Amino acid sequence: MIRLEGAGSRRFLHGQSSQAIELAPEGGCLASCLISPTARMRALALVRLEANAAELVVLAGDAQAVHQALDRVLFPADGVRLGPVQPAQLVRWIGTPTPSEADPAPQLLQPGVDLGAGTEQACWLHQPGDTLPAWLAALPELTNEQVEQRRLRSGFPAAPGELNDDTNPFELGLAPWVNLNKGCYVGQETLAKLATYDGVKQQLRYWRADRSGLPSDPAATGELTPGTSLTTAAGERAGVITSALHSSDGSEGLALVRRQALAEAELLAPGGQRLCISRPSGFVDPPVGAGGGR
C-alpha cells in the first residue's frame, strides 16, 4: 500500500492511472490500471479516496517499481507527499457472511470489479496490527493451490505472466478498470486508439489440458509452462501460455490467444497435447470497436 497525502493527491493519481479519480466521491474505492505511456501493463491497484489523501493498494505487480515511477514524475507543485510502500493484505471471501452486532464489520471496500469472487463481492484491507473480525476469521482458509485455481478460472492477471510489456488492459479483460472519458493520462492515447481502431490483437483465455489418447507420463509429451507456444489444428500460430498450474485435478492455466484463433475450442501444445480453451469467468470484452466479442 502506498499513501499519498495533500490536496493534489487525486489529481496526481488521476493523471497516472486509467481510472477517473479526480472527481470520484470521498470514501470511494476505484479499481485502476497502472500502465506505461504505450499502455503496457505495470500493475493493478485499488484506490481508496479520502478528503485530501488517497491510498494506492497494489494488487498485482511490483509495488516498489510503482512507487519509483510515481516519485519520478512527482513535483513540489503537485502538492502531494508520497509515503513509502507499506505491507498490507487484501482479504477476500466467497459468499456473504453476515457480521454480528457484537462484532461489527470494518469499513469494507467495494471496488465493483471481479477480484475472483464476482463483481458484487466486497473485500477488506488487513493492515499489520489489525485483528480479523470473528465473522471473517471463522471462515475456512483456502490453500495456495485453491487460490491459484480460482485466479486462473476467473482470469485475474498476475505478474509476470500476464502483467508485462507485451500486454495492455483490454487484452486482459480489464475494460471496467479503464475510463475512456476521463481526459489526459499516461497511456490514454494508445488505449483510445485501441478502442477506436479495432486494435486488440489477442485476448486472455483459460485452458485445461485434455490428455486423452496421450502417454500417461506428461514428460513424454512435454511440460506445459509459461512461454509454451500454441497452434491451431491446422498448424497456425495461435498464442502462448502465460500461467500454468499442475495439480491432482490436472493441468490448467491462462494463455494469450491471437484474435484469429479466439473461435477455436481447442488449441495444440507441443507433443500433440490438446488444450480446451474457454473464456475466463471474469473476462470483460474490450470496448466496442476494439475486437470485442471476437
Secondary structure, DSSP 4 states (H G I P E B T S, - for coil): -EEEESTTHHHHHHHHSSS--TTSPTT-EEEEEEE-TT--EEEEEEEEE-SSEEEEEEEEE-HHHHHHHHHHH--GGG--EEEEE---EEE--SS----BTTB---PPB---S-SSS-TT--BEEE-TT----HHHHTSPPPPHHHHHHHHHHHT---TTTTSSTT--TTTTTBGGG--TTS---TTHHHHHHHHHTT---EEEEEEEEE-TTS-SSGGGT----TT-EEE-TTS-EEEEEEEEEEETTEEEEEEEEEGGGTT-SEEEEGGGEEEEEE--TT-BPPPTTTTTT-
